[in-house]
Amino acid sequence: MVDALSTTARLGKHQPFPGLSPFEISESAWFFGRARQTFDVLNRLREIRWIAVVGPSGCGKSSLIKAGVLATLQQGYLGGDWKIVSTRPADSPMSNLVAALQQQLPDVPGVDDELRSGALGLVGVARQAKLPPNGRLLVLIDQFEELFQFVRRADERSVSARRRGDASADELSAGARAQEEAKAFLKLLLTAALSDSVPVYIVITMRSEWLGYCAAYGGLAEAINEGLYLVPEMSRTELRKAIVQPILQAGGEIVSPLVDRMLNDLDGRTDQLPVLQHALKLMWRERVAGEPLGATNYDAVGGFAKCLSQHADTVYGHLSPDARRVAEAVFKAITEITPDNRKVRRQSTAGAILPVARVTLDAMRPALDAFSGEDTGFLVVSPTPATERSIVDISHEALIRQWDTLKCWVEEEAAGRRACEQLEHDAEVWKKIIVEKGGIHSDDYLYVGSHLQTAGLLRDRPDFQPSPATIEFLKASVDTQRRKARNRRLQIWGSVLAVVVTLAWSLVYIFEKRMQTAAAAAQSATVAAERDAQRAQFDARVKSQAAAEKERDRLATIVSNICKDQRGAASAVCGKLSSETSKPQGSTAPRVYFHITAESQRPQADACGKLLAAQGYAVQGIEKVSRFPDVASVRYFHQGESTTANSIAGALEGCQLRRVKAIWISGFDSAPAGQFEIWFTHLPDYKM
């Protein structure tokens, strides 16, 4: 798959946030909060030509490189004429690199043959590109860990092919060929970065948990050690810029209390940046024109905790039943759980998904369109409209971790694959027992009951291709279970016959026994009658005592309730007196926030803050904003606080701030009580 560099920005004043997709080069004007990290990477490119940008999933590696580093390069930060090629390994690393080079270097002939000619292939392509004297070629390998996933999946196909026994030579050698392609791919990159004849720069982005896999490839670990850049977590100030600056630049506004709440909710949360961008995208889409974003907008999208899962469930719920079934099959086909229990994406072509979903391409399109639309962005389909050759991929792995429904699908699919692997393994063990021990105790290794029933369900999986040994194992399991069921039925009938014979002999014995005991029964009748009379007298005495005890318990309960009522009344009186004496004296001081529009206003804001603090107000700080009102104002959010707002406006005359108006901002009843904002203006409404 070619990760083509976008030439048309998706973002603008109608939508300044990309959601789950990373920022592209053309969207750098909306990318805020990563300036320090951008220049850190650029300064490293001055000294070395191999940079490995590493960090956990969701930390913004791709956006940092594309909208930060590469966009700044094209703006001339390091000088020179930079030609940029971007690709991902996916399931065909070499072919994807060839396609990316052909797209950006259309005048270079034979790119495919040149790359596959040896370790100097990329150097040869760069030389044929005839870069200008100050020209440089930068190759970005995004999602570099896909190279290791490519090799692992090929190894799994080879193992499965060997188990089937009827696989082709290509299937059996898939793992070895993938390993050789990965090594050749790495040699191209490492050799080009070390070449003195052409200026080729290599930048890779990789999730940090895959670092250990690099040690298995010669030269890769050394290159990463030299050019490693571990992406740091964004600070609170940087996150504030990422939230506020795009909104202001798009002509919008967001209230300060909401920004603080969002920053608090982000603290310690996994997938911070994709969740933040998706929530802001939804809030901006649903905003009311002319009104600032507030807590109501944030709560409506579900906050950071629910925005992704809630939105995806809504899209899924609007599909028809058939489209929902197709969507489930698509998401199961492009996700997986790795052997170390990580849920990851695995892009695929639409053509490869069709037999899994058991639908036509026309039937698949509604599900693809619903989840890849501009308002959703959960899937990436390229090119569109979808064809069998189109790549289908999840926009960000954060969706796998945040969407509860998708997490269940991934786990179900992984359980099915594990069951297939376990069935193949058990069949091999059974076959080995037959060969080594001549079939002795081999029935003990066959499936019965629920195990056999579950194995039968696996036959409906389109990706299940059982080996001859597995087919034989399942047939033997079915035959053995039927034989055991037949034997059990015979055993049951034999047991029934034995019970009938035993019962007949028992009846004869019982008849004789009854005749012998009849006389003894007659003799003991008198003794029994006397015993019954004595028992009746005893029962009467017991009932009398029980009635007395019941009456005593009832009276005790009445007395206890009276005591409780008296104690409750006394406690209520004491509690009321205690609450009245423990009421706090005085109230919390009103909180005041200053908003200035120029640094020249900060001294006067400091003076006003000190004046208000001396009068008992809690001054929270001064924040510089890019937009300013027509007049200086004291803003309050609850209609009943107008008196306090006018008092603050009057107090400001003591620091020579004139014509200050108290303005009630309606619609923000969710804002905390006792909060006021003082806004300065650029207009000549104040005196320095």
C-alpha positions as CSV (number, residue, x, y, z in Angstrom):
1,M,0.0,0.0,0.0
2,V,1.3,3.5,-0.9
3,D,0.7,6.1,1.8
4,A,0.5,8.9,-0.8
5,L,1.2,12.4,0.4
6,S,-2.0,14.4,0.4
7,T,-2.0,17.5,-1.8
8,T,-5.4,18.7,-0.7
9,A,-6.1,19.5,3.0
10,R,-9.0,17.7,4.6
11,L,-9.2,20.4,7.3
12,G,-10.4,23.9,7.4
13,K,-12.7,26.2,9.2
14,H,-15.5,23.8,8.7
15,Q,-13.5,21.1,10.5
16,P,-10.1,21.8,12.1
17,F,-9.7,18.3,13.7
18,P,-8.8,15.1,11.8
19,G,-10.3,12.6,14.3
20,L,-8.5,9.2,14.3
21,S,-6.5,9.9,11.2
22,P,-3.0,11.4,11.6
23,F,-2.3,15.0,10.4
24,E,-0.9,15.1,6.9
25,I,1.8,17.4,5.6
26,S,-0.8,19.7,4.0
27,E,-2.6,20.1,7.4
28,S,0.4,21.5,9.3
29,A,-1.5,24.8,9.8
30,W,-3.8,23.0,12.2
31,F,-1.1,21.1,14.0
32,F,-0.3,22.5,17.4
33,G,1.5,21.5,20.6
34,R,4.5,19.6,19.1
35,A,6.9,22.4,18.1
36,R,9.6,21.4,20.6
37,Q,9.6,17.8,19.4
38,T,9.5,18.8,15.7
39,F,12.7,20.8,16.0
40,D,14.4,18.1,18.1
41,V,14.0,15.7,15.2
42,L,15.0,18.3,12.6
43,N,18.2,19.1,14.5
44,R,19.0,15.4,14.5
45,L,18.6,15.3,10.8
46,R,21.4,17.8,10.5
47,E,23.8,15.2,11.9
48,I,22.5,11.7,10.9
49,R,20.5,10.3,8.1
50,W,18.6,7.5,9.9
51,I,16.0,8.5,12.5
52,A,13.8,6.0,14.4
53,V,10.8,7.8,15.9
54,V,9.5,5.5,18.6
55,G,6.7,5.7,21.1
56,P,3.5,3.9,22.3
57,S,0.4,3.6,20.2
58,G,-1.6,6.8,20.2
59,C,1.3,9.2,21.1
60,G,1.1,10.9,17.7
61,K,4.2,9.6,16.0
62,S,2.9,9.9,12.4
63,S,1.4,13.3,12.9
64,L,4.6,14.6,14.5
65,I,6.6,13.5,11.4
66,K,4.2,14.4,8.7
67,A,2.6,17.7,9.9
68,G,5.6,18.6,12.0
69,V,9.0,17.5,10.6
70,L,8.2,17.0,6.9
71,A,6.1,20.1,6.6
72,T,8.8,22.2,8.2
73,L,11.4,20.7,5.8
74,Q,9.3,21.7,2.8
75,Q,9.1,25.2,4.3
76,G,12.9,25.4,4.0
77,Y,14.0,25.0,7.6
78,L,17.1,22.9,6.8
79,G,17.5,24.4,3.3
80,G,17.7,22.3,0.1
81,D,15.1,20.8,-2.2
82,W,13.5,17.8,-0.3
83,K,11.8,15.0,-2.3
84,I,9.7,13.0,0.2
85,V,8.5,9.4,-0.3
86,S,6.1,7.9,2.2
87,T,5.1,4.2,2.5
88,R,4.1,1.5,5.0
89,P,5.3,-2.2,4.9
90,A,1.9,-3.8,5.4
91,D,1.7,-7.2,3.7
92,S,4.1,-6.3,0.8
93,P,7.0,-4.1,2.0
94,M,9.0,-4.2,-1.3
95,S,6.1,-3.7,-3.6
96,N,4.8,-0.8,-1.5
97,L,8.2,0.9,-1.5
98,V,8.4,0.5,-5.3
99,A,4.9,2.0,-5.8
100,A,5.8,5.0,-3.5
101,L,9.0,5.7,-5.3
102,Q,7.3,5.5,-8.7
103,Q,4.6,8.0,-7.6
104,Q,7.1,10.6,-6.3
105,L,9.9,9.9,-8.9
106,P,7.9,9.2,-12.1
107,D,10.9,10.0,-14.4
108,V,13.0,7.1,-13.0
109,P,12.7,4.0,-15.2
110,G,12.9,0.4,-13.8
111,V,12.4,1.2,-10.2
112,D,11.2,-2.3,-9.4
113,D,14.2,-4.0,-11.1
114,E,16.6,-1.6,-9.5
115,L,15.4,-2.1,-6.0
116,R,15.4,-5.9,-6.3
117,S,19.0,-5.9,-7.8
118,G,20.7,-5.8,-4.4
119,A,21.5,-3.7,-1.3
120,L,22.4,-0.6,-3.5
121,G,19.1,-0.6,-5.2
122,L,17.7,2.5,-3.4
123,V,21.0,4.3,-3.9
124,G,20.7,3.5,-7.6
125,V,17.1,4.9,-7.8
126,A,18.2,8.1,-6.0
127,R,21.1,8.5,-8.4
128,Q,18.8,8.1,-11.5
129,A,16.4,10.6,-10.0
130,K,19.0,13.3,-10.9
131,L,18.3,15.4,-7.8
132,P,19.4,19.1,-8.1
133,P,22.7,20.1,-6.4
134,N,20.9,20.9,-3.2
135,G,18.3,18.1,-3.6
136,R,17.8,15.4,-0.9
137,L,15.6,12.3,-0.9
138,L,13.8,11.4,2.4
139,V,12.0,8.1,2.7
140,L,9.4,7.7,5.5
141,I,8.5,4.2,6.6
142,D,5.5,4.7,8.7
143,Q,4.2,1.9,11.0
144,F,7.6,0.2,10.7
145,E,6.4,-2.7,13.0
146,E,4.3,-4.0,10.1
147,L,7.5,-5.4,8.7
148,F,7.7,-7.8,11.6
149,Q,4.0,-8.6,11.5
150,F,4.4,-9.4,7.8
151,V,7.1,-12.0,8.5
152,R,5.1,-13.6,11.4
153,R,1.9,-14.0,9.4
154,A,3.9,-15.6,6.6
155,D,5.4,-18.1,9.1
156,E,1.9,-18.9,10.3
157,R,0.8,-19.6,6.8
158,S,3.7,-22.0,6.2
159,V,3.0,-23.9,9.5
160,S,-0.7,-24.2,8.5
161,A,0.3,-25.4,5.1
162,R,2.6,-28.1,6.5
163,R,-0.2,-29.4,8.7
164,R,-2.6,-29.7,5.8
165,G,-0.2,-31.9,3.9
166,D,-1.6,-31.0,0.5
167,A,-0.1,-27.4,0.3
168,S,1.9,-26.1,-2.7
169,A,5.6,-25.4,-2.6
170,D,4.8,-21.6,-2.5
171,E,2.7,-22.0,0.6
172,L,5.3,-24.1,2.3
173,S,8.0,-21.6,1.6
174,A,6.0,-18.4,2.4
175,G,7.7,-17.9,5.8
176,A,11.2,-18.2,4.3
177,R,10.4,-15.9,1.4
178,A,8.9,-13.3,3.7
179,Q,12.1,-13.4,5.9
180,E,14.3,-12.8,2.9
181,E,12.1,-9.9,1.6
182,A,12.3,-8.3,5.0
183,K,16.1,-8.6,5.1
184,A,16.4,-7.2,1.6
185,F,14.1,-4.3,2.4
186,L,16.2,-3.4,5.5
187,K,19.4,-3.6,3.5
188,L,18.1,-1.1,1.0
189,L,17.3,1.4,3.7
190,L,20.4,0.9,5.8
191,T,22.8,1.0,2.8
192,A,21.1,4.2,1.4
193,A,21.4,6.0,4.8
194,L,25.1,5.2,4.9
195,S,25.8,6.1,1.2
196,D,28.2,9.0,0.5
197,S,27.3,9.3,-3.2
198,V,23.6,10.4,-2.8
199,P,21.9,12.3,0.1
200,V,19.2,9.7,1.1
201,Y,17.5,10.2,4.5
202,I,15.5,7.4,6.2
203,V,12.9,8.1,8.9
204,I,10.8,5.3,10.5
205,T,8.0,5.4,13.0
206,M,7.5,2.4,15.2
207,R,5.6,1.4,18.3
208,S,8.0,1.0,21.3
209,E,6.8,-2.5,22.2
210,W,8.3,-3.8,18.9
211,L,11.9,-2.6,19.6
212,G,13.0,-6.0,20.7
213,Y,12.3,-7.5,17.3
214,C,15.0,-5.2,15.7
215,A,17.8,-7.2,17.3
216,A,17.1,-10.1,15.0
217,Y,18.2,-8.2,11.9
218,G,21.9,-7.3,11.3
219,G,22.6,-3.6,11.4
220,L,19.1,-2.5,12.3
221,A,19.7,-2.4,16.1
222,E,22.8,-0.4,15.6
223,A,21.1,2.1,13.4
224,I,18.2,2.5,15.8
225,N,20.5,3.0,18.7
226,E,22.3,5.8,16.9
227,G,19.1,7.6,15.6
228,L,16.6,6.8,18.3
229,Y,14.0,9.5,19.2
230,L,11.6,8.5,21.9
231,V,8.5,10.7,21.6
232,P,7.8,12.3,25.0
233,E,4.3,12.7,26.4
234,M,2.8,16.1,25.7
235,S,2.8,18.5,28.6
236,R,-0.4,20.1,29.9
237,T,0.6,23.4,28.2
238,E,1.1,21.6,24.9
239,L,-2.2,19.8,25.2
240,R,-3.9,23.1,25.9
241,K,-2.5,24.5,22.6
242,A,-3.6,21.4,20.7
243,I,-7.2,22.0,22.0
244,V,-7.5,25.8,21.9
245,Q,-5.4,27.0,18.9
246,P,-7.2,25.1,16.1
247,I,-10.6,26.4,17.5
248,L,-9.4,30.0,17.6
249,Q,-7.8,29.7,14.2
250,A,-11.1,28.3,12.8
251,G,-13.0,31.3,14.2
252,G,-14.5,29.5,17.2
253,E,-14.2,29.8,20.9
254,I,-14.1,27.4,23.9
255,V,-14.7,28.3,27.6
256,S,-11.8,28.1,30.0
257,P,-13.5,25.8,32.5
258,L,-14.1,23.2,29.8
259,V,-10.5,23.3,28.7
260,D,-9.4,22.6,32.3
261,R,-11.9,19.8,32.6
262,M,-10.7,18.2,29.4
263,L,-7.0,18.4,30.5
264,N,-7.9,16.7,33.8
265,D,-9.8,14.0,32.0
266,L,-6.8,13.3,29.7
267,D,-4.4,12.9,32.6
268,G,-3.2,9.3,32.6
269,R,-5.6,8.1,29.9
270,T,-4.4,5.7,27.2
271,D,-4.7,6.8,23.5
272,Q,-4.7,10.4,24.6
273,L,-4.3,12.1,21.3
274,P,-6.6,10.0,19.0
275,V,-9.4,10.2,21.6
276,L,-8.8,13.9,22.1
277,Q,-8.9,14.6,18.3
278,H,-12.0,12.5,17.8
279,A,-13.9,14.1,20.6
280,L,-13.0,17.6,19.4
281,K,-14.0,16.6,15.8
282,L,-17.5,15.5,17.1
283,M,-17.9,18.6,19.3
284,W,-17.0,21.0,16.5
285,R,-19.4,19.2,14.1
286,E,-22.3,19.5,16.5
287,R,-21.6,23.0,17.8
288,V,-24.0,25.9,17.6
289,A,-22.6,28.6,15.2
290,G,-21.6,31.7,17.1
291,E,-21.5,30.1,20.5
292,P,-18.4,28.9,22.3
293,L,-17.8,25.2,23.0
294,G,-18.9,24.4,26.5
295,A,-19.5,21.5,28.9
296,T,-22.8,20.7,27.1
297,N,-21.0,19.9,23.9
298,Y,-18.4,17.8,25.7
299,D,-21.0,15.7,27.6
300,A,-23.1,15.3,24.4
301,V,-20.4,13.3,22.6
302,G,-19.7,11.1,25.7
303,G,-16.5,12.7,26.9
304,F,-13.2,11.1,26.4
305,A,-14.4,7.9,28.1
306,K,-17.2,7.1,25.7
307,C,-16.8,9.3,22.6
308,L,-15.3,6.6,20.3
309,S,-17.4,3.6,21.5
310,Q,-20.6,5.7,21.5
311,H,-20.0,7.1,18.0
312,A,-19.1,3.7,16.5
313,D,-22.1,2.0,18.0
314,T,-24.3,4.7,16.6
315,V,-22.9,4.2,13.1
316,Y,-23.2,0.4,13.4
317,G,-26.8,0.7,14.7
318,H,-27.9,2.7,11.6
319,L,-26.9,-0.1,9.3
320,S,-29.3,-2.7,8.0
321,P,-29.1,-6.2,9.5
322,D,-27.2,-7.5,6.4
323,A,-24.8,-4.5,6.5
324,R,-24.1,-5.0,10.2
325,R,-23.2,-8.6,9.5
326,V,-20.8,-7.5,6.8
327,A,-19.3,-4.8,9.0
328,E,-18.6,-7.4,11.7
329,A,-16.9,-9.7,9.2
330,V,-14.8,-6.8,7.8
331,F,-13.5,-5.6,11.2
332,K,-12.7,-9.3,12.2
333,A,-10.7,-9.7,8.9
334,I,-8.6,-6.6,9.5
335,T,-7.8,-7.1,13.2
336,E,-5.9,-9.8,15.2
337,I,-4.4,-10.6,18.5
338,T,-0.7,-11.2,18.4
339,P,1.0,-14.1,20.2
340,D,1.9,-11.7,23.0
341,N,-1.8,-10.7,23.4
342,R,-1.7,-7.3,21.6
343,K,-4.8,-6.3,19.6
344,V,-3.5,-4.9,16.3
345,R,-4.8,-4.0,12.9
346,R,-3.9,-6.0,9.8
347,Q,-4.9,-4.2,6.6
348,S,-6.3,-6.2,3.7
349,T,-7.7,-5.8,0.2
350,A,-11.4,-5.7,-0.2
351,G,-11.0,-8.7,-2.5
352,A,-9.4,-10.8,0.2
353,I,-12.3,-9.9,2.6
354,L,-15.1,-10.9,0.2
355,P,-14.8,-14.7,0.7
356,V,-14.5,-14.2,4.5
357,A,-17.7,-12.0,4.6
358,R,-19.3,-14.2,2.0
359,V,-20.8,-11.2,0.1
360,T,-20.3,-9.4,-3.2
361,L,-18.4,-6.1,-3.4
362,D,-21.7,-4.2,-4.0
363,A,-23.1,-5.7,-0.7
364,M,-19.9,-4.7,1.1
365,R,-19.8,-1.1,0.0
366,P,-22.6,0.2,2.4
367,A,-20.6,-0.9,5.5
368,L,-17.3,0.4,4.1
369,D,-18.9,3.8,3.2
370,A,-20.6,4.1,6.6
371,F,-17.4,3.6,8.6
372,S,-15.0,5.5,6.2
373,G,-17.0,8.6,5.6
374,E,-15.8,12.1,6.4
375,D,-17.9,12.3,9.6
376,T,-16.7,8.9,10.9
377,G,-13.2,8.1,9.8
378,F,-13.1,4.7,11.5
379,L,-11.9,2.9,8.3
380,V,-9.5,4.0,5.6
381,V,-10.4,2.7,2.1
382,S,-8.0,3.5,-0.7
383,P,-8.7,4.1,-3.5
384,T,-12.4,4.9,-3.4
385,P,-14.9,4.0,-4.6
386,A,-13.9,0.5,-3.3
387,T,-12.8,-2.1,-5.7
388,E,-11.4,-5.6,-5.0
389,R,-7.9,-4.0,-5.1
390,S,-8.7,-1.3,-2.6
391,I,-6.9,-1.4,0.7
392,V,-9.1,-1.6,3.8
393,D,-7.5,-0.6,7.1
394,I,-8.5,0.7,10.5
395,S,-7.6,4.4,10.8
396,H,-6.1,4.0,14.3
397,E,-5.6,1.0,16.7
398,A,-7.1,3.1,19.4
399,L,-10.5,2.1,17.9
400,I,-9.7,-1.5,18.8
401,R,-9.0,-0.6,22.4
402,Q,-11.8,1.9,22.9
403,W,-14.8,0.4,21.0
404,D,-16.3,-2.2,23.3
405,T,-18.2,-4.0,20.4
406,L,-15.0,-4.3,18.3
407,K,-13.0,-5.6,21.3
408,C,-15.6,-8.5,21.6
409,W,-15.3,-9.2,17.9
410,V,-11.5,-9.3,18.0
411,E,-11.6,-11.7,20.9
412,E,-14.2,-13.9,19.3
413,E,-12.2,-14.1,16.1
414,A,-9.0,-14.8,18.0
415,A,-10.7,-17.6,20.0
416,G,-11.9,-19.2,16.7
417,R,-8.4,-19.1,15.3
418,R,-6.9,-20.6,18.5
419,A,-9.5,-23.3,18.4
420,C,-8.5,-24.2,14.8
421,E,-4.8,-24.3,15.8
422,Q,-5.6,-26.5,18.9
423,L,-7.6,-28.9,16.7
424,E,-4.7,-29.2,14.3
425,H,-2.3,-29.8,17.2
426,D,-4.6,-32.4,18.8
427,A,-5.0,-34.2,15.5
428,E,-1.2,-34.4,15.1
429,V,-0.8,-35.8,18.6
430,W,-3.5,-38.4,18.0
431,K,-1.8,-39.5,14.7
432,K,1.5,-39.7,16.5
433,I,0.1,-42.0,19.1
434,I,-1.3,-44.3,16.5
435,V,2.0,-44.5,14.7
436,E,4.2,-45.0,17.8
437,K,1.9,-47.2,19.9
438,G,-0.1,-49.0,17.3
439,G,-3.4,-47.3,18.3
440,I,-3.3,-48.4,22.0
441,H,-5.3,-45.9,24.1
442,S,-5.6,-43.6,21.0
443,D,-9.3,-43.2,21.7
444,D,-8.4,-41.3,24.9
445,Y,-7.1,-38.4,22.6
446,L,-10.3,-38.1,20.5
447,Y,-12.9,-35.3,21.0
448,V,-16.1,-36.0,22.8
449,G,-19.1,-34.0,24.0
450,S,-18.7,-30.2,23.8
451,H,-15.2,-30.4,22.4
452,L,-16.5,-32.3,19.4
453,Q,-19.5,-30.0,19.0
454,T,-17.2,-26.9,19.0
455,A,-14.9,-28.6,16.4
456,G,-18.0,-29.1,14.2
457,L,-18.7,-25.4,14.3
458,L,-15.3,-24.7,12.9
459,R,-16.2,-26.2,9.6
460,D,-18.3,-23.1,8.9
461,R,-15.3,-20.8,9.1
462,P,-14.2,-19.8,5.5
463,D,-10.6,-19.7,6.6
464,F,-10.6,-23.2,8.1
465,Q,-8.6,-25.6,5.8
466,P,-8.2,-28.9,7.8
467,S,-5.3,-31.2,7.0
468,P,-6.0,-34.9,6.1
469,A,-4.9,-35.8,9.7
470,T,-7.5,-33.4,11.1
471,I,-10.3,-34.8,8.9
472,E,-9.4,-38.3,9.9
473,F,-9.2,-37.2,13.6
474,L,-12.7,-35.7,13.4
475,K,-14.2,-38.7,11.7
476,A,-12.7,-41.0,14.3
477,S,-14.0,-38.8,17.1
478,V,-17.6,-38.9,15.6
479,D,-17.4,-42.7,15.0
480,T,-16.1,-43.3,18.5
481,Q,-18.8,-41.2,20.1
482,R,-21.5,-43.0,18.2
483,R,-20.0,-46.4,19.2
484,K,-19.8,-45.3,22.9
485,A,-23.4,-44.1,22.7
486,R,-24.6,-47.4,21.3
487,N,-22.7,-49.3,24.0
488,R,-24.3,-47.0,26.6
489,R,-27.8,-47.9,25.3
490,L,-27.0,-51.6,25.6
491,Q,-25.7,-51.1,29.1
492,I,-28.9,-49.3,30.0
493,W,-31.2,-52.1,28.7
494,G,-29.1,-54.7,30.6
495,S,-29.3,-52.6,33.7
496,V,-33.1,-52.4,33.3
497,L,-33.5,-56.2,33.0
498,A,-31.3,-56.8,36.1
499,V,-33.5,-54.3,38.0
500,V,-36.7,-56.2,37.0
501,V,-35.4,-59.6,38.1
502,T,-34.1,-58.1,41.4
503,L,-37.5,-56.4,41.9
504,A,-39.4,-59.7,41.5
505,W,-37.2,-61.5,44.1
506,S,-37.6,-58.5,46.4
507,L,-41.4,-58.6,46.2
508,V,-41.4,-62.3,47.3
509,Y,-39.1,-61.5,50.1
510,I,-41.3,-58.6,51.2
511,F,-44.5,-60.7,51.2
512,E,-42.9,-63.3,53.4
513,K,-41.5,-60.7,55.7
514,R,-44.9,-59.0,56.1
515,M,-46.6,-62.3,57.1
516,Q,-44.0,-62.8,59.8
517,T,-44.4,-59.3,61.2
518,A,-48.2,-59.2,61.2
519,A,-48.6,-61.0,64.5
520,A,-46.0,-58.8,66.2
521,A,-47.8,-55.7,64.8
522,A,-51.1,-56.8,66.5
523,Q,-49.4,-57.4,69.8
524,S,-47.7,-53.9,69.8
525,A,-51.0,-52.1,68.9
526,T,-51.9,-51.6,72.5
527,V,-48.5,-50.3,73.4
528,A,-48.6,-47.9,70.4
529,A,-52.0,-46.5,71.5
530,E,-50.7,-45.7,75.0
531,R,-47.6,-44.1,73.5
532,D,-49.7,-41.9,71.2
533,A,-51.8,-40.7,74.1
534,Q,-48.7,-39.7,76.1
535,R,-47.3,-37.9,73.0
536,A,-50.5,-35.9,72.6
537,Q,-50.4,-34.7,76.2
538,F,-46.7,-33.7,75.6
539,D,-47.6,-31.8,72.4
540,A,-50.3,-29.9,74.2
541,R,-47.9,-28.7,76.9
542,V,-45.3,-27.7,74.2
543,K,-47.9,-25.6,72.3
544,S,-49.0,-23.8,75.5
545,Q,-45.4,-22.9,76.3
546,A,-44.7,-21.8,72.7
547,A,-47.8,-19.5,72.8
548,A,-46.6,-17.9,76.1
549,E,-43.1,-17.3,74.6
550,K,-44.6,-15.7,71.5
551,E,-46.7,-13.3,73.6
552,R,-43.6,-12.4,75.7
553,D,-41.6,-11.7,72.5
554,R,-44.4,-9.5,71.1
555,L,-44.4,-7.4,74.3
556,A,-40.6,-7.1,74.2
557,T,-40.8,-5.9,70.6
558,I,-43.3,-3.2,71.5
559,V,-41.1,-2.0,74.4
560,S,-38.1,-2.0,72.1
561,N,-39.8,0.1,69.4
562,I,-40.9,2.6,72.0
563,C,-37.3,3.0,73.2
564,K,-36.1,3.4,69.6
565,D,-38.7,6.1,68.9
566,Q,-37.6,8.0,72.0
567,R,-33.9,7.6,71.1
568,G,-34.7,8.7,67.5
569,A,-36.5,11.8,68.6
570,A,-33.6,12.7,70.9
571,S,-31.1,12.0,68.1
572,A,-33.0,14.2,65.7
573,V,-33.1,17.1,68.1
574,C,-29.4,16.7,68.8
575,G,-28.6,16.4,65.1
576,K,-30.5,19.6,64.3
577,L,-28.7,21.5,67.0
578,S,-25.4,20.1,65.8
579,S,-26.0,21.1,62.1
580,E,-27.1,24.6,63.1
581,T,-24.0,25.1,65.2
582,S,-21.6,23.5,62.6
583,K,-22.8,25.6,59.6
584,P,-19.8,27.4,58.0
585,Q,-19.6,31.1,58.7
586,G,-19.1,33.1,55.6
587,S,-18.9,31.8,52.0
588,T,-16.3,30.9,49.4
589,A,-14.7,34.0,47.8
590,P,-15.7,34.7,44.2
591,R,-13.1,33.4,41.7
592,V,-11.9,35.9,39.1
593,Y,-10.1,35.0,35.8
594,F,-8.4,37.8,33.7
595,H,-8.2,37.6,29.9
596,I,-5.9,40.0,28.1
597,T,-5.4,40.5,24.4
598,A,-1.8,41.9,24.5
599,E,1.2,41.5,26.7
600,S,1.2,45.3,27.3
601,Q,-2.0,44.8,29.3
602,R,-0.4,42.4,31.8
603,P,0.9,45.1,34.3
604,Q,-2.5,46.7,34.5
605,A,-4.1,43.2,34.9
606,D,-1.6,42.4,37.7
607,A,-2.6,45.7,39.4
608,C,-6.3,45.0,39.1
609,G,-5.7,41.5,40.4
610,K,-4.0,42.8,43.5
611,L,-6.7,45.3,44.1
612,L,-9.4,42.7,43.9
613,A,-7.5,40.3,46.1
614,A,-7.2,43.0,48.7
615,Q,-11.0,43.2,48.6
616,G,-11.5,39.5,49.3
617,Y,-11.8,38.1,45.7
618,A,-9.9,34.9,44.7
619,V,-7.8,35.9,41.6
620,Q,-7.1,32.7,39.6
621,G,-4.6,34.1,37.0
622,I,-4.2,35.9,33.7
623,E,-4.5,34.2,30.3
624,K,-3.7,35.8,27.0
625,V,-6.3,35.3,24.2
626,S,-6.3,36.1,20.5
627,R,-9.9,37.3,20.3
628,F,-11.1,40.4,22.1
629,P,-14.6,41.9,22.9
630,D,-15.7,45.4,21.8
631,V,-15.7,46.7,25.4
632,A,-14.0,45.7,28.7
633,S,-16.4,43.5,30.6
634,V,-17.0,41.4,33.7
635,R,-18.7,38.2,32.5
636,Y,-20.9,36.1,34.9
637,F,-22.7,32.8,34.2
638,H,-25.6,32.8,36.7
639,Q,-28.3,35.5,36.5
640,G,-28.4,35.8,40.3
641,E,-24.8,36.9,40.5
642,S,-25.3,40.3,38.8
643,T,-24.8,42.2,42.0
644,T,-21.3,40.7,42.6
645,A,-20.4,41.3,38.9
646,N,-21.4,45.0,39.2
647,S,-19.3,45.2,42.4
648,I,-16.3,43.9,40.6
649,A,-16.8,46.3,37.7
650,G,-17.0,49.2,40.2
651,A,-13.9,48.0,42.0
652,L,-11.9,48.0,38.8
653,E,-12.3,51.8,38.6
654,G,-9.7,51.8,41.4
655,C,-7.1,50.7,38.9
656,Q,-8.1,53.2,36.2
657,L,-10.0,50.7,34.1
658,R,-12.9,52.7,32.6
659,R,-16.3,51.7,31.0
660,V,-16.3,48.2,32.4
661,K,-19.7,46.4,31.8
662,A,-21.1,43.5,33.7
663,I,-22.4,41.0,31.1
664,W,-24.5,37.9,31.8
665,I,-23.5,34.9,29.6
666,S,-26.6,32.8,29.4
667,G,-26.7,29.1,28.6
668,F,-23.8,28.1,31.0
669,D,-25.8,27.0,34.1
670,S,-23.4,24.0,34.3
671,A,-20.5,26.5,35.1
672,P,-19.5,26.6,38.8
673,A,-21.2,29.3,40.9
674,G,-19.0,32.2,42.0
675,Q,-16.9,32.3,38.8
676,F,-16.3,35.6,36.9
677,E,-14.1,36.5,33.9
678,I,-12.7,40.0,33.3
679,W,-12.0,40.6,29.6
680,F,-9.7,43.5,28.4
681,T,-10.1,44.9,24.9
682,H,-7.7,46.4,22.3
683,L,-10.1,49.4,21.9
684,P,-9.2,52.5,23.9
685,D,-11.4,51.6,26.9
686,Y,-8.6,51.5,29.5
687,K,-5.8,53.8,30.6
688,M,-2.2,52.5,31.1
